Amino acid sequence: MTGPLLSFSEVTRRFGTVRALDPVTLTVGRGEFVSVIGPSGCGKSTLLRLASGLDEASSGVVETATDEVAYVFQDATLMPWRTVRRNVELLGELSGADREDVRVRAQAALESVGLADVAGRLPRQLSGGMRMRASLARALVMSPALFLFDEPFGALDEITRTRLNVQLMDLFVARGFGALFVTHSVEESVFLSNRVVVMSAGPGRITAEFTVPFAFPRPAELRYTAEFTGLAGKVARALEDAS
C-alpha cells in the first residue's frame, strides 16, 4: 500500500475566538519517524489529538490510512492494582483478542522493552523509566502501524531519557511503524527522527522542517559528533526564531 499513514492538509483548529492552529500541512509515511518541536502552546498536542480522532479540525482534512493507532502519553497511566504484565495485556483484553495470543504478545512486548524480569511487580514498585517502558510495551501488544507520542520521556532524568531514546529507536527499526513524536528536546528530536518539524508560538504553524541524514540504527555516541551537534544547532536556532 502506498501513500502516507497520516496526513494533515491545510488543517486549522480554533477554540472559540482562539486560533490554536493556523493551516498546517504535514505527512507521516510508513516506517517514518517525524518529530514536532516548538514552544509551549504552539499546538503540538493538538496535532496529536486531531490525528487520534480525539478532536476535530475546524477546517482542512486529517486522514489516517490505518485504524491501528497507539497513543503514548507523558504519564504512563498504568492501573495501580494490576501487575506490569496485566497492564501490558490490557489493550489486548479490551480488543477481544484471543487470550493466549494476548499473553504471547505481551510476553514479547515485555522482552522487547527489557521488563520481562519485573512483569509480576506492581507499578508503584517501578522507577519512572520502567513505568514508561511498561506503557510502551502495552502499546506494542497490538502491533500498531502508527504511534502518536506526546512527550513520553519529558518527566524523566536525562540519563534515563537518553537510554529510552535508544530503546525506542531500536523498536522503531525492528518494527517499522510510523511515528509522530512531540517533544521539547532538540537533541531527542534529531536523534530519533527522519524529519524534524518546528512550529511557531500560537497560533501554531510550521516554520521550518529538517531532514535528518543519519542512517538507522543510531548509536548513542552519535550525539557527540560534529554532524549531529551541527544539525541540532540549526534546529535550535529555528526554534528560537519560532518562539
Phi and psi in degrees as GROMACS dihedral restraints (atoms count N, CA, C in turn):
[ dihedral_restraints ]
;  ai    aj    ak    al  type     phi  dphi    fc
    3     4     5     6     1  -103.1    20    10
    4     5     6     7     1   173.9    20    10
    6     7     8     9     1    92.3    20    10
    7     8     9    10     1   162.2    20    10
    9    10    11    12     1   -71.1    20    10
   10    11    12    13     1   155.7    20    10
   12    13    14    15     1   -73.4    20    10
   13    14    15    16     1   -35.6    20    10
   15    16    17    18     1  -140.2    20    10
   16    17    18    19     1   135.4    20    10
   18    19    20    21     1  -143.0    20    10
   19    20    21    22     1   140.0    20    10
   21    22    23    24     1  -115.1    20    10
   22    23    24    25     1   126.2    20    10
   24    25    26    27     1  -122.1    20    10
   25    26    27    28     1   106.5    20    10
   27    28    29    30     1    51.8    20    10
   28    29    30    31     1    45.1    20    10
   30    31    32    33     1   -84.6    20    10
   31    32    33    34     1   132.2    20    10
   33    34    35    36     1  -123.5    20    10
   34    35    36    37     1   158.7    20    10
   36    37    38    39     1  -144.5    20    10
   37    38    39    40     1   126.6    20    10
   39    40    41    42     1  -124.0    20    10
   40    41    42    43     1   143.2    20    10
   42    43    44    45     1  -117.5    20    10
   43    44    45    46     1    96.5    20    10
   45    46    47    48     1    66.1    20    10
   46    47    48    49     1  -121.4    20    10
   48    49    50    51     1   -92.7    20    10
   49    50    51    52     1    -2.1    20    10
   51    52    53    54     1   -88.8    20    10
   52    53    54    55     1   124.6    20    10
   54    55    56    57     1   -90.0    20    10
   55    56    57    58     1   106.6    20    10
   57    58    59    60     1   -82.8    20    10
   58    59    60    61     1   -40.2    20    10
   60    61    62    63     1  -131.4    20    10
   61    62    63    64     1   128.0    20    10
   63    64    65    66     1   -84.0    20    10
   64    65    66    67     1   170.6    20    10
   66    67    68    69     1   -50.9    20    10
   67    68    69    70     1   120.9    20    10
   69    70    71    72     1  -118.6    20    10
   70    71    72    73     1   128.8    20    10
   72    73    74    75     1  -121.9    20    10
   73    74    75    76     1   123.3    20    10
   75    76    77    78     1  -158.6    20    10
   76    77    78    79     1   144.9    20    10
   78    79    80    81     1  -129.6    20    10
   79    80    81    82     1   154.4    20    10
   81    82    83    84     1  -127.1    20    10
   82    83    84    85     1   118.4    20    10
   84    85    86    87     1   -84.4    20    10
   85    86    87    88     1   171.8    20    10
   87    88    89    90     1   -68.4    20    10
   88    89    90    91     1   129.3    20    10
   90    91    92    93     1    69.2    20    10
   91    92    93    94     1    25.9    20    10
   93    94    95    96     1  -118.1    20    10
   94    95    96    97     1   138.7    20    10
   96    97    98    99     1  -111.9    20    10
   97    98    99   100     1   114.1    20    10
   99   100   101   102     1  -117.4    20    10
  100   101   102   103     1   124.0    20    10
  102   103   104   105     1  -102.1    20    10
  103   104   105   106     1   144.0    20    10
  105   106   107   108     1  -118.1    20    10
  106   107   108   109     1   126.2    20    10
  108   109   110   111     1  -130.6    20    10
  109   110   111   112     1   145.1    20    10
  111   112   113   114     1   176.9    20    10
  112   113   114   115     1   169.7    20    10
  114   115   116   117     1   -66.3    20    10
  115   116   117   118     1   162.6    20    10
  117   118   119   120     1   -58.8    20    10
  118   119   120   121     1   138.8    20    10
  120   121   122   123     1    83.9    20    10
  121   122   123   124     1    12.4    20    10
  123   124   125   126     1   -89.0    20    10
  124   125   126   127     1    -3.5    20    10
  126   127   128   129     1    99.7    20    10
  127   128   129   130     1    12.5    20    10
  129   130   131   132     1   -60.9    20    10
  130   131   132   133     1   -50.3    20    10
  132   133   134   135     1   -68.4    20    10
  133   134   135   136     1   -29.5    20    10
  135   136   137   138     1   -61.3    20    10
  136   137   138   139     1   -40.0    20    10
  138   139   140   141     1   -58.0    20    10
  139   140   141   142     1   -43.0    20    10
  141   142   143   144     1   -65.9    20    10
  142   143   144   145     1   -41.9    20    10
  144   145   146   147     1   -63.8    20    10
  145   146   147   148     1   -38.1    20    10
  147   148   149   150     1   -65.5    20    10
  148   149   150   151     1   -41.8    20    10
  150   151   152   153     1   -65.0    20    10
  151   152   153   154     1   -34.5    20    10
  153   154   155   156     1   -83.0    20    10
  154   155   156   157     1   -13.4    20    10
  156   157   158   159     1    88.0    20    10
  157   158   159   160     1     4.1    20    10
  159   160   161   162     1   -75.9    20    10
  160   161   162   163     1   -14.8    20    10
  162   163   164   165     1  -141.5    20    10
  163   164   165   166     1   162.9    20    10
  165   166   167   168     1  -120.2    20    10
  166   167   168   169     1   142.7    20    10
  168   169   170   171     1   -69.2    20    10
  169   170   171   172     1   147.6    20    10
  171   172   173   174     1   -74.6    20    10
  172   173   174   175     1   -34.0    20    10
  174   175   176   177     1  -155.8    20    10
  175   176   177   178     1   167.7    20    10
  177   178   179   180     1    86.2    20    10
  178   179   180   181     1  -176.9    20    10
  180   181   182   183     1  -129.6    20    10
  181   182   183   184     1   130.5    20    10
  183   184   185   186     1  -112.0    20    10
  184   185   186   187     1   125.4    20    10
  186   187   188   189     1  -129.8    20    10
  187   188   189   190     1   137.4    20    10
  189   190   191   192     1  -120.8    20    10
  190   191   192   193     1   138.8    20    10
  192   193   194   195     1   -95.8    20    10
  193   194   195   196     1    12.7    20    10
  195   196   197   198     1  -149.9    20    10
  196   197   198   199     1   150.2    20    10
  198   199   200   201     1   -93.8    20    10
  199   200   201   202     1    -4.7    20    10
  201   202   203   204     1   -92.0    20    10
  202   203   204   205     1    81.0    20    10
  204   205   206   207     1  -121.5    20    10
  205   206   207   208     1   134.4    20    10
  207   208   209   210     1  -118.4    20    10
  208   209   210   211     1   138.0    20    10
  210   211   212   213     1  -116.2    20    10
  211   212   213   214     1   119.6    20    10
  213   214   215   216     1  -114.5    20    10
  214   215   216   217     1   120.5    20    10
  216   217   218   219     1   -95.3    20    10
  217   218   219   220     1   170.0    20    10
  219   220   221   222     1   -65.3    20    10
  220   221   222   223     1   -37.1    20    10
  222   223   224   225     1   -85.9    20    10
  223   224   225   226     1   130.8    20    10
  225   226   227   228     1   -64.0    20    10
  226   227   228   229     1   -22.9    20    10
  228   229   230   231     1    49.0    20    10
  229   230   231   232     1    48.4    20    10
  231   232   233   234     1   -87.6    20    10
  232   233   234   235     1   147.8    20    10
  234   235   236   237     1   -73.8    20    10
  235   236   237   238     1   117.8    20    10
  237   238   239   240     1   -66.5    20    10
  238   239   240   241     1   -22.7    20    10
  240   241   242   243     1   -91.4    20    10
  241   242   243   244     1    -4.9    20    10
  243   244   245   246     1  -103.5    20    10
  244   245   246   247     1   143.3    20    10
  246   247   248   249     1   -65.4    20    10
  247   248   249   250     1   168.6    20    10
  249   250   251   252     1   -56.1    20    10
  250   251   252   253     1   -46.4    20    10
  252   253   254   255     1   -59.7    20    10
  253   254   255   256     1   -46.0    20    10
  255   256   257   258     1   -67.2    20    10
  256   257   258   259     1   -32.4    20    10
  258   259   260   261     1   -65.5    20    10
  259   260   261   262     1   -42.8    20    10
  261   262   263   264     1   -66.4    20    10
  262   263   264   265     1   -31.7    20    10
  264   265   266   267     1   -78.8    20    10
  265   266   267   268     1   -10.8    20    10
  267   268   269   270     1   -57.3    20    10
  268   269   270   271     1   -51.0    20    10
  270   271   272   273     1   -63.9    20    10
  271   272   273   274     1   -35.6    20    10
  273   274   275   276     1   -64.2    20    10
  274   275   276   277     1   -40.8    20    10
  276   277   278   279     1   -63.0    20    10
  277   278   279   280     1   -44.6    20    10
  279   280   281   282     1   -66.7    20    10
  280   281   282   283     1   -25.8    20    10
  282   283   284   285     1   -76.6    20    10
  283   284   285   286     1   -14.5    20    10
  285   286   287   288     1    83.1    20    10
  286   287   288   289     1    13.0    20    10
  288   289   290   291     1   -67.4    20    10
  289   290   291   292     1   160.9    20    10
  291   292   293   294     1   -56.9    20    10
  292   293   294   295     1   132.8    20    10
  294   295   296   297     1   -59.2    20    10
  295   296   297   298     1   -43.7    20    10
  297   298   299   300     1   -68.1    20    10
  298   299   300   301     1   -37.7    20    10
  300   301   302   303     1   -63.3    20    10
  301   302   303   304     1   -41.8    20    10
  303   304   305   306     1   -62.4    20    10
  304   305   306   307     1   -41.8    20    10
  306   307   308   309     1   -61.9    20    10
  307   308   309   310     1   -44.3    20    10
  309   310   311   312     1   -65.3    20    10
  310   311   312   313     1   -43.3    20    10
  312   313   314   315     1   -63.9    20    10
  313   314   315   316     1   -41.1    20    10
  315   316   317   318     1   -63.8    20    10
  316   317   318   319     1   -42.3    20    10
  318   319   320   321     1   -61.5    20    10
  319   320   321   322     1   -43.0    20    10
  321   322   323   324     1   -63.2    20    10
  322   323   324   325     1   -40.8    20    10
  324   325   326   327     1   -65.9    20    10
  325   326   327   328     1   -42.1    20    10
  327   328   329   330     1   -61.1    20    10
  328   329   330   331     1   -42.7    20    10
  330   331   332   333     1   -65.9    20    10
  331   332   333   334     1   -36.3    20    10
  333   334   335   336     1   -68.3    20    10
  334   335   336   337     1   -25.9    20    10
  336   337   338   339     1  -105.6    20    10
  337   338   339   340     1     7.5    20    10
  339   340   341   342     1    74.7    20    10
  340   341   342   343     1    31.0    20    10
  342   343   344   345     1  -116.8    20    10
  343   344   345   346     1     9.6    20    10
  345   346   347   348     1   -59.4    20    10
  346   347   348   349     1   -32.5    20    10
  348   349   350   351     1   -76.1    20    10
  349   350   351   352     1   -14.6    20    10
  351   352   353   354     1  -118.0    20    10
  352   353   354   355     1    20.2    20    10
  354   355   356   357     1   -62.7    20    10
  355   356   357   358     1   -23.9    20    10
  357   358   359   360     1   -88.9    20    10
  358   359   360   361     1    -1.1    20    10
  360   361   362   363     1   -83.8    20    10
  361   362   363   364     1   161.4    20    10
  363   364   365   366     1   -89.9    20    10
  364   365   366   367     1   157.1    20    10
  366   367   368   369     1   -54.3    20    10
  367   368   369   370     1   -36.5    20    10
  369   370   371   372     1   -65.9    20    10
  370   371   372   373     1   -15.3    20    10
  372   373   374   375     1   -91.0    20    10
  373   374   375   376     1     3.9    20    10
  375   376   377   378     1  -108.5    20    10
  376   377   378   379     1   154.5    20    10
  378   379   380   381     1   -73.2    20    10
  379   380   381   382     1   168.7    20    10
  381   382   383   384     1   -60.1    20    10
  382   383   384   385     1   -40.7    20    10
  384   385   386   387     1   -65.3    20    10
  385   386   387   388     1   -38.6    20    10
  387   388   389   390     1   -68.7    20    10
  388   389   390   391     1   -37.7    20    10
  390   391   392   393     1   -63.1    20    10
  391   392   393   394     1   -39.3    20    10
  393   394   395   396     1   -67.6    20    10
  394   395   396   397     1   -37.0    20    10
  396   397   398   399     1   -64.2    20    10
  397   398   399   400     1   -35.9    20    10
  399   400   401   402     1   -65.2    20    10
  400   401   402   403     1   -40.2    20    10
  402   403   404   405     1   -62.2    20    10
  403   404   405   406     1   -40.9    20    10
  405   406   407   408     1   -65.7    20    10
  406   407   408   409     1   -41.7    20    10
  408   409   410   411     1   -61.3    20    10
  409   410   411   412     1   -40.9    20    10
  411   412   413   414     1   -58.7    20    10
  412   413   414   415     1   -41.9    20    10
  414   415   416   417     1   -68.1    20    10
  415   416   417   418     1   -32.3    20    10
  417   418   419   420     1   -71.4    20    10
  418   419   420   421     1   -22.1    20    10
  420   421   422   423     1   -55.6    20    10
  421   422   423   424     1   -39.8    20    10
  423   424   425   426     1   -92.0    20    10
  424   425   426   427     1    11.3    20    10
  426   427   428   429     1    48.5    20    10
  427   428   429   430     1    58.8    20    10
  429   430   431   432     1   -66.0    20    10
  430   431   432   433     1   148.7    20    10
  432   433   434   435     1   -82.0    20    10
  433   434   435   436     1   -24.9    20    10
  435   436   437   438     1  -134.2    20    10
  436   437   438   439     1   128.9    20    10
  438   439   440   441     1  -108.2    20    10
  439   440   441   442     1   137.8    20    10
  441   442   443   444     1  -115.0    20    10
  442   443   444   445     1   117.2    20    10
  444   445   446   447     1  -112.7    20    10
  445   446   447   448     1   121.1    20    10
  447   448   449   450     1  -108.2    20    10
  448   449   450   451     1    86.2    20    10
  450   451   452   453     1    47.5    20    10
  451   452   453   454     1    54.7    20    10
  453   454   455   456     1   -65.0    20    10
  454   455   456   457     1   -22.8    20    10
  456   457   458   459     1  -111.3    20    10
  457   458   459   460     1    11.5    20    10
  459   460   461   462     1   -63.9    20    10
  460   461   462   463     1   -27.6    20    10
  462   463   464   465     1   -94.2    20    10
  463   464   465   466     1     3.7    20    10
  465   466   467   468     1   -95.7    20    10
  466   467   468   469     1   157.4    20    10
  468   469   470   471     1   -69.0    20    10
  469   470   471   472     1   162.2    20    10
  471   472   473   474     1   -62.7    20    10
  472   473   474   475     1   -39.9    20    10
  474   475   476   477     1   -65.8    20    10
  475   476   477   478     1   -46.5    20    10
  477   478   479   480     1   -63.3    20    10
  478   479   480   481     1   -40.5    20    10
  480   481   482   483     1   -60.9    20    10
  481   482   483   484     1   -43.8    20    10
  483   484   485   486     1   -63.1    20    10
  484   485   486   487     1   -42.5    20    10
  486   487   488   489     1   -62.7    20    10
  487   488   489   490     1   -41.9    20    10
  489   490   491   492     1   -71.7    20    10
  490   491   492   493     1   -29.5    20    10
  492   493   494   495     1   -58.2    20    10
  493   494   495   496     1   -46.3    20    10
  495   496   497   498     1   -63.9    20    10
  496   497   498   499     1   -42.8    20    10
  498   499   500   501     1   -65.3    20    10
  499   500   501   502     1   -42.6    20    10
  501   502   503   504     1   -64.0    20    10
  502   503   504   505     1   -41.6    20    10
  504   505   506   507     1   -61.4    20    10
  505   506   507   508     1   -41.0    20    10
  507   508   509   510     1   -62.6    20    10
  508   509   510   511     1   -39.9    20    10
  510   511   512   513     1   -65.5    20    10
  511   512   513   514     1   -40.2    20    10
  513   514   515   516     1   -60.7    20    10
  514   515   516   517     1   -44.8    20    10
  516   517   518   519     1   -65.1    20    10
  517   518   519   520     1   -42.0    20    10
  519   520   521   522     1   -71.7    20    10
  520   521   522   523     1   -36.1    20    10
  522   523   524   525     1  -103.8    20    10
  523   524   525   526     1   -22.1    20    10
  525   526   527   528     1    69.6    20    10
  526   527   528   529     1    26.6    20    10
  528   529   530   531     1   -76.3    20    10
  529   530   531   532     1   163.7    20    10
  531   532   533   534     1   -89.6    20    10
  532   533   534   535     1   153.5    20    10
  534   535   536   537     1  -146.7    20    10
  535   536   537   538     1   136.5    20    10
  537   538   539   540     1  -115.0    20    10
  538   539   540   541     1   115.9    20    10
  540   541   542   543     1  -121.7    20    10
  541   542   543   544     1   117.1    20    10
  543   544   545   546     1   -95.3    20    10
  544   545   546   547     1   132.7    20    10
  546   547   548   549     1  -152.7    20    10
  547   548   549   550     1   161.3    20    10
  549   550   551   552     1  -104.2    20    10
  550   551   552   553     1    -2.1    20    10
  552   553   554   555     1   -98.5    20    10
  553   554   555   556     1   119.2    20    10
  555   556   557   558     1   -63.1    20    10
  556   557   558   559     1   -48.7    20    10
  558   559   560   561     1   -60.5    20    10
  559   560   561   562     1   -42.9    20    10
  561   562   563   564     1   -60.9    20    10
  562   563   564   565     1   -43.7    20    10
  564   565   566   567     1   -62.9    20    10
  565   566   567   568     1   -42.2    20    10
  567   568   569   570     1   -70.8    20    10
  568   569   570   571     1   -40.8    20    10
  570   571   572   573     1   -64.7    20    10
  571   572   573   574     1   -39.5    20    10
  573   574   575   576     1   -87.4    20    10
  574   575   576   577     1   -23.3    20    10
  576   577   578   579     1  -103.6    20    10
  577   578   579   580     1   156.1    20    10
  579   580   581   582     1   -80.6    20    10
  580   581   582   583     1   -36.9    20    10
  582   583   584   585     1  -138.6    20    10
  583   584   585   586     1   146.0    20    10
  585   586   587   588     1  -120.0    20    10
  586   587   588   589     1   126.9    20    10
  588   589   590   591     1  -110.1    20    10
  589   590   591   592     1   129.5    20    10
  591   592   593   594     1  -104.4    20    10
  592   593   594   595     1   130.7    20    10
  594   595   596   597     1  -113.6    20    10
  595   596   597   598     1   151.2    20    10
  597   598   599   600     1   -85.8    20    10
  598   599   600   601     1   165.5    20    10
  600   601   602   603     1   -61.1    20    10
  601   602   603   604     1   154.2    20    10
  603   604   605   606     1   -54.3    20    10
  604   605   606   607     1   142.6    20    10
  606   607   608   609     1   -69.0    20    10
  607   608   609   610     1   135.6    20    10
  609   610   611   612     1   -67.3    20    10
  610   611   612   613     1   135.8    20    10
  612   613   614   615     1  -152.3    20    10
  613   614   615   616     1   156.3    20    10
  615   616   617   618     1   -79.0    20    10
  616   617   618   619     1   123.9    20    10
  618   619   620   621     1  -110.3    20    10
  619   620   621   622     1   -18.1    20    10
  621   622   623   624     1  -158.8    20    10
  622   623   624   625     1   154.4    20    10
  624   625   626   627     1  -144.7    20    10
  625   626   627   628     1   136.1    20    10
  627   628   629   630     1  -126.2    20    10
  628   629   630   631     1   133.9    20    10
  630   631   632   633     1   -89.1    20    10
  631   632   633   634     1   131.9    20    10
  633   634   635   636     1   -97.4    20    10
  634   635   636   637     1   118.8    20    10
  636   637   638   639     1   -87.8    20    10
  637   638   639   640     1    -5.4    20    10
  639   640   641   642     1   -75.7    20    10
  640   641   642   643     1   134.2    20    10
  642   643   644   645     1   -71.1    20    10
  643   644   645   646     1   149.3    20    10
  645   646   647   648     1   -92.4    20    10
  646   647   648   649     1   150.4    20    10
  648   649   650   651     1   -74.8    20    10
  649   650   651   652     1   155.6    20    10
  651   652   653   654     1  -110.1    20    10
  652   653   654   655     1   125.8    20    10
  654   655   656   657     1   -73.3    20    10
  655   656   657   658     1   152.7    20    10
  657   658   659   660     1   -57.0    20    10
  658   659   660   661     1   -30.9    20    10
  660   661   662   663     1   -67.4    20    10
  661   662   663   664     1   -13.2    20    10
  663   664   665   666     1   -55.5    20    10
  664   665   666   667     1   -32.7    20    10
  666   667   668   669     1   -60.2    20    10
  667   668   669   670     1   -21.3    20    10
  669   670   671   672     1   -97.5    20    10
  670   671   672   673     1     4.3    20    10
  672   673   674   675     1   -86.2    20    10
  673   674   675   676     1   156.9    20    10
  675   676   677   678     1   -64.0    20    10
  676   677   678   679     1   -36.2    20    10
  678   679   680   681     1   -64.4    20    10
  679   680   681   682     1   -42.2    20    10
  681   682   683   684     1   -66.8    20    10
  682   683   684   685     1   -50.4    20    10
  684   685   686   687     1   -63.5    20    10
  685   686   687   688     1   -32.6    20    10
  687   688   689   690     1   -64.1    20    10
  688   689   690   691     1   -46.4    20    10
  690   691   692   693     1   -67.3    20    10
  691   692   693   694     1   -41.9    20    10
  693   694   695   696     1   -59.9    20    10
  694   695   696   697     1   -36.3    20    10
  696   697   698   699     1   -63.7    20    10
  697   698   699   700     1   -40.2    20    10
  699   700   701   702     1   -64.6    20    10
  700   701   702   703     1   -41.6    20    10
  702   703   704   705     1   -64.4    20    10
  703   704   705   706     1   -42.6    20    10
  705   706   707   708     1   -61.6    20    10
  706   707   708   709     1   -41.1    20    10
  708   709   710   711     1   -65.7    20    10
  709   710   711   712     1   -39.4    20    10
  711   712   713   714     1   -64.8    20    10
  712   713   714   715     1   -36.0    20    10
  714   715   716   717     1   -66.8    20    10
  715   716   717   718     1   -41.7    20    10
  717   718   719   720     1   -61.4    20    10
  718   719   720   721     1   -41.9    20    10
  720   721   722   723     1   -65.1    20    10
  721   722   723   724     1   -29.2    20    10
  723   724   725   726     1   -85.3    20    10
  724   725   726   727     1   -13.1    20    10
